[in-house]
Amino acid sequence: MINDILNDADQKMDKSVESTREEFSAVRAGRANPNMFSKITVDYYGTPTPLQQLASFSSPEAKTVLIAPYDMSQIGAVERAIRDSDLGVNPANDGKVLRCVFPELTEERRKEFIKVVRAKAEDGRVSVRNIRRHAKQSLEKLANDGEVGKDDVTGAEKRLDALTKAHTDKIDDLLKHKEAELLEV
């Protein structure tokens, strides 16, 4: 019973770390990559649809991403969605593809991105701590119901704290690498 609770918490914490990693990949560093477009949704015939499902991406140069919509009648909607996003890029439409040229990051913009990344890391840590809190409540409920002993719960809580620390350390490492990537000129 205790192991089930700890395994469940470990899996959920792993998902939180992975979610934080995905959030970081959407933040632009030096090189332009298609992952930056992963959070953008396009109004496709009245349905919000992820841009990744509506177009193919290529990056012929370090600062350029070409977006070729599969349905050419929706190129305007794709262009509008990119322009309205927080990427800070204005796509050029040549009728067949959208060309997104990313300007060089200024020092001020880099600092803004670092603030964004730190906020995303804190969200990830809060998520891990919430999972810990929920698991600890489940352990305490087992003890109060008399299904397991207090000593077993105390040992499980120590293992839970070790899991929490390991996962928050992973998020901190991801943050450190992303900050270094953002500060790299």
C-alpha positions as CSV (number, residue, x, y, z in Angstrom):
1,M,0.0,0.0,0.0
2,I,2.7,2.4,1.0
3,N,4.8,1.5,-2.1
4,D,1.8,2.1,-4.3
5,I,1.5,5.6,-3.0
6,L,5.2,6.3,-3.3
7,N,5.4,4.8,-6.9
8,D,2.4,6.9,-7.9
9,A,3.9,10.1,-6.5
10,D,7.2,9.3,-8.3
11,Q,5.5,8.8,-11.6
12,K,3.5,12.1,-11.2
13,M,6.7,13.9,-10.2
14,D,8.4,12.6,-13.3
15,K,5.6,14.0,-15.4
16,S,5.9,17.4,-13.7
17,V,9.7,17.4,-14.5
18,E,9.0,16.4,-18.1
19,S,6.3,19.1,-18.4
20,T,8.8,21.7,-17.1
21,R,11.3,20.5,-19.7
22,E,8.7,20.9,-22.5
23,E,7.9,24.4,-21.2
24,F,11.6,25.3,-21.3
25,S,11.9,24.0,-24.9
26,A,9.2,26.5,-26.0
27,V,11.3,29.4,-24.7
28,R,13.6,30.8,-27.4
29,A,17.3,30.8,-26.8
30,G,19.8,31.5,-29.5
31,R,18.8,29.1,-32.3
32,A,15.3,29.0,-33.8
33,N,13.7,25.5,-33.6
34,P,10.2,24.2,-34.3
35,N,9.6,23.3,-30.6
36,M,9.1,27.0,-30.1
37,F,5.8,26.7,-31.9
38,S,4.5,23.8,-29.8
39,K,2.2,26.0,-27.6
40,I,0.6,27.8,-30.5
41,T,-3.0,26.9,-31.4
42,V,-4.7,28.0,-34.7
43,D,-8.4,28.5,-35.2
44,Y,-8.9,25.8,-37.8
45,Y,-12.5,25.8,-39.0
46,G,-13.7,27.0,-35.6
47,T,-11.7,24.5,-33.6
48,P,-8.5,25.4,-31.7
49,T,-5.9,23.1,-33.2
50,P,-2.1,22.8,-32.3
51,L,0.0,24.4,-35.1
52,Q,2.2,21.2,-35.1
53,Q,-0.8,19.3,-36.5
54,L,-1.4,21.8,-39.3
55,A,2.0,22.5,-40.8
56,S,5.5,21.1,-41.4
57,F,8.5,23.0,-40.1
58,S,12.0,23.3,-41.4
59,S,15.0,25.4,-40.3
60,P,17.3,26.2,-43.2
61,E,19.3,28.7,-41.2
62,A,20.0,29.3,-37.5
63,K,17.6,32.2,-37.2
64,T,14.9,31.2,-39.7
65,V,12.0,28.7,-39.5
66,L,9.9,27.9,-42.6
67,I,6.3,26.8,-41.9
68,A,4.4,25.1,-44.7
69,P,0.7,24.6,-43.9
70,Y,-0.8,21.4,-45.2
71,D,-4.1,23.2,-46.0
72,M,-3.1,26.4,-48.0
73,S,-6.5,27.9,-47.4
74,Q,-5.6,28.3,-43.7
75,I,-2.3,30.1,-44.3
76,G,-3.8,33.4,-43.0
77,A,-5.1,31.8,-39.8
78,V,-1.6,30.2,-39.2
79,E,0.0,33.6,-39.8
80,R,-2.4,35.4,-37.5
81,A,-1.8,32.8,-34.7
82,I,2.0,33.2,-35.0
83,R,1.8,36.9,-35.0
84,D,-0.5,37.0,-31.9
85,S,1.7,34.6,-30.0
86,D,4.4,35.7,-27.5
87,L,7.3,34.6,-29.8
88,G,7.9,38.2,-30.9
89,V,8.2,37.4,-34.6
90,N,6.3,38.6,-37.6
91,P,6.0,35.9,-40.3
92,A,6.5,36.7,-43.9
93,N,3.9,35.1,-46.2
94,D,4.9,34.3,-49.8
95,G,1.7,32.4,-50.6
96,K,3.2,28.9,-50.1
97,V,5.2,29.1,-46.8
98,L,5.5,31.4,-43.9
99,R,9.1,32.5,-43.2
100,C,9.8,33.4,-39.5
101,V,13.1,35.3,-39.1
102,F,14.0,35.6,-35.5
103,P,16.0,38.7,-34.6
104,E,19.1,38.5,-32.5
105,L,18.2,38.5,-28.8
106,T,19.0,41.7,-27.0
107,E,20.3,41.7,-23.4
108,E,17.0,43.1,-22.2
109,R,15.0,40.3,-24.0
110,R,17.4,37.7,-22.6
111,K,16.7,38.9,-19.1
112,E,12.9,38.8,-19.8
113,F,13.3,35.2,-21.0
114,I,15.3,34.3,-17.9
115,K,12.4,35.7,-15.7
116,V,9.9,33.6,-17.7
117,V,12.1,30.4,-17.4
118,R,12.4,31.0,-13.6
119,A,8.7,31.3,-13.3
120,K,8.1,28.1,-15.2
121,A,10.7,26.3,-13.0
122,E,8.9,27.6,-9.9
123,D,5.6,26.3,-11.3
124,G,7.3,22.9,-11.8
125,R,8.6,22.9,-8.2
126,V,5.2,23.8,-6.9
127,S,3.6,21.0,-8.8
128,V,6.1,18.5,-7.3
129,R,5.5,19.8,-3.8
130,N,1.7,19.5,-4.4
131,I,2.2,15.9,-5.4
132,R,4.2,15.4,-2.2
133,R,1.5,17.0,-0.1
134,H,-1.2,14.8,-1.6
135,A,1.0,11.6,-1.1
136,K,1.7,12.6,2.5
137,Q,-2.0,13.1,3.2
138,S,-2.6,9.6,1.8
139,L,0.1,8.1,4.0
140,E,-1.4,9.9,7.1
141,K,-4.8,8.6,6.2
142,L,-3.4,5.0,6.1
143,A,-1.9,5.5,9.6
144,N,-5.1,7.1,11.0
145,D,-7.2,4.2,9.6
146,G,-4.9,1.8,11.3
147,E,-3.9,0.0,8.1
148,V,-0.2,0.6,8.7
149,G,2.0,1.6,11.7
150,K,3.3,5.1,12.5
151,D,6.9,3.9,12.0
152,D,6.1,2.7,8.5
153,V,4.5,6.0,7.7
154,T,7.5,7.9,9.1
155,G,9.9,5.8,6.9
156,A,7.7,6.3,3.9
157,E,7.6,10.1,4.5
158,K,11.4,10.2,4.5
159,R,11.5,8.3,1.2
160,L,8.8,10.7,-0.1
161,D,11.0,13.7,0.9
162,A,14.0,12.2,-0.8
163,L,11.9,11.7,-4.0
164,T,10.7,15.3,-3.8
165,K,14.2,16.6,-3.4
166,A,15.5,14.5,-6.3
167,H,12.8,15.9,-8.6
168,T,13.2,19.5,-7.5
169,D,16.9,19.1,-8.1
170,K,16.2,17.9,-11.6
171,I,14.1,21.0,-12.3
172,D,16.9,23.2,-10.8
173,D,19.4,21.5,-13.2
174,L,17.1,22.1,-16.1
175,L,16.8,25.8,-15.1
176,K,20.5,26.2,-14.7
177,H,21.1,24.8,-18.2
178,K,18.4,26.9,-19.8
179,E,19.7,30.1,-18.1
180,A,23.2,29.3,-19.4
181,E,21.8,28.7,-22.9
182,L,19.9,32.1,-22.7
183,L,23.0,34.0,-21.6
184,E,25.2,32.5,-24.3
185,V,25.8,35.1,-27.0
